[in-house]
């Protein structure tokens, strides 16, 4: 009783086909196949080493580039 026989699986398959219909199951199968293919392509593309992006230069309030040793933060008073 712990495992399902082939007859159990055939009955489940018959019920699923009766509920969804063959056309809907075919569409779901092709969508699932396309998703798996897209995932595999994404994993293949993701394995290539990426070049690190250069950060944008910091612009101060007057529009010029800030000094490289200056960190622009807003200080808040403790209450």
Buried (B, 14 or more C-beta within 10 A) or exposed (E): EEEEEEEEEEEEEEEEEEEEEEEEEEEEEEEEEEEEEEEEEEEEEEEEEEEEEEEEEEEEEEEEEBEEEEEEEEEEEEE
